[in-house]
Amino acid sequence: GQSLGYGFVNYVEAGDADRAIGALNGLKLQTKTIKVSYARPSSASIRDANLYVSGLPKAMGQREMEQLFSQYGRIITSRILVDQVAG
């Protein structure tokens, strides 16, 4: 599938999300500058550990995104949103 340039990363610890935001928000990847911020929490157990990432390069895959963010803590789940029409 083709990335829409958006993704989500859920960490076990809120502090890991803080560190990822501090280190990766505004990072230039290829020709894009990514924005990393808190997403709306889906449950109390992961409050403040759910990140929203925008501006991902369209060529970036799931594995690459996880490699980039895994250095900041243990990831519960992550996903890159893809164009459902194009696959």
N, C-alpha and C positions, 0 to 999 in steps of 0.2 A: 504494500500500500504506500501511498504517498503521504508524507507528513503534512499536517496543516501548520506546523511550526509551534505547536503547543504540547505541553506534557505535564504530568503530575508525578510527584515523588512523595511517598509517605515514609517517614522515619519512625523508629521505635521511640527515640528520645527527642523531646522538644529542643534541647540544646544542640543536637546535631543539625536540626533544621536551621537554627540561628546561625550556626557556623557556615552552613552551605549558602545561606542568603548573603552573609557578609563577604564570603570569598568569591561567589559566582555571579551575583547580581551585577550586570553591566559588562560581563565578560564578552569579548569579541570571539566568535567562533565562525570561521570562514568569513563570509561577508555580512554576518548578522551580529547584533548585540543582543544578548539574552537578558530577559528580566526574570528575576526569581523573587517570589514573595509568598506570603502565607495564602493558602486557599481557604475557603470556608470549610471548617471541620465537618466531617461526616459523622463523627461520634465523639463522645467525651473522652474515649480512651486514646484517641490520636489528636486531640485538640493541640493546636500550635505545632504540630509535627507534619502537617500536610502542606506541601509546597505546590505552587502553580508556576510553571515555567513557560514563558512565551518567547518568540523570536528564535526558536531552534532552527538550524539549517534543515531544509527539506530532505537532505540526504542523510541526516542523522537517524540512526536506528536505535531500537530499544537497548541493545547491548551497550552501544556507545554512551547513551545517556546514563545508564546504570553505572558504567565505569567512571564517568565524570563525577557523579554524585556519591558513589559508595565510599570514597575516601573521607567523607564527613560523618559517616555513621552507618548503622545497619538499616537497610531499606526494607520496609514491610512489603510494599508494592510500588510499582511504577508503570506508567503507560504513556505512550505517545498517541495523540489523537490523529486519525488518518481520514482521508477523504473517502467517504463511504460509496460515493458514485464511481470513482476511479479505482476503488479497491484498496 
